[in-house]
C-alpha cells in the first residue's frame, strides 16, 4: 500500500510559478506510474500529467503543455509538478495518484489505486 502526501500549494499571481511535491511512503515508488490531477469547485476531476515508473516517459494535458512539467525522484520517493505561467483557470485542488503497472500512463482517474488528499492552488488575476 502507498501513502501519498502533496505539498507546495498556495496563492500565486497570474504569470507566476509554483512547485508541487508528492511524497510517497509504504512501497517502492518506481513500481507505480504517477499522475497529477486537479479538481475545481463544481467540476470533474481533470487529468494534468503522468509519468512512468522510471521517469523516462511523461505526458501532459493539452491545457498545461509547455507550462507544467512532471518529474520524479525514485530515490527520494517524490513526484514533482513544476507549474509556470500560471493562469486563474489553473485554480484547483491538486492531487497526486499512483497506478500500476508502472509502464502504462493513463489519463483515467479510475485506473489509479492510491490518492493523496490534495493541495490547493489558487491563481489570482
N, C-alpha and C positions, 0 to 999 in steps of 0.2 A: 504494500500500500504506500502511496505517496502523499505527503502533505505539502501543500503549496502556499506560500505567503508572498503577496505582492507588496511592493513599497515604491515610493517615489512620486506619488501623485500630489496634486495641489492645484494652486491657482497660478495661471500664467497669462500674459497678454498675447493677443494675436500676433503671429510672426515669431514668437519665442520658441524655446526648446524645452524639452523635458525628457528625463530618462527614467523609465520604469524598470524595476527589477523584480524577478520572481525567484525566490529561494526555495529549493526542494529539500525534503528530508524523508527518510524512511525507505528509500530504494535508490538504485543507481540510475541517475537521470539519463544516461546515454541509452537506456533501454526504451526510451519513450521519444516519440515526436512531440514537440511542444508547440502550443499555439497561443496567440493573444486574441481575445475577443473584447468587444465593448457593447455596452447597452445604455442607451439614453432613455430618460423617462418617457413612458408611453410607446416605446419602440421595441422591436425584437432584438435579441442578441445578434450582433453582427461580427462576422469574421474580420480580423485585421491582418494577421500574419501567422505563418507557421514555419517551423524549421525541423529538419531531420535530426536523427539521433547523433550523428557525427558532426553536424553543423555545416556540412558541405552544400546542402540544398536548402533553399528558403524560398518562400513565396509571400507576396504581399497583395492585399486587396487593391483594386484599381484606385480606390478613393484615397489611398495613402501612399501609393507607389511613388518613389522619388523623394518622399518626405520622411517616412518611417523606415527603420531598419531593425530587423530582429537578429539577435545573435545569442550564442550560448557558450558557457564555460563548464564543461563536464567535470573538471577538477573541483571547481568551486560549487558545482551543482546549482548554477544560476542561469537564468534566461533573461535577456535584456531587450527592451524595446526603446530604441532611441527615436524620439519624435522631434522633428524640426519643422519650421514654417507652420506652426500650429494655427488652426482656424477655429472660430467659435463652434462650428459644426463637429469638431472633434471632441467636444464636451460630452463625457460619458463616464460610467463606471467601467474600468478596465479589468479584465480577468485573464489570468494565465491558466492553461489547462494542459493535461498530459494524455497522450493516446499511444496505443500500441497497434501494430508493430512500429518501431522507430523509423522504418524506411518509407512509410506511407504518410504523406502530408494530406490532410483533408480540411476542407472549409466547413464541414458539417459539425456543429457543436454536439450532436448526439453521439458522435464517434469518440468523443473524449471521455476518459474514465474518471479523471480527477480534476478538480477545480479549486482554485483559491477563492477567497472571499471578496477579492476585488479591491481596487484603489480608485478613488475619484480623481478625475482630471477635469478641470474647469478652465476654459479658454475665454477670456473676456475680449470684447471687441473695442 
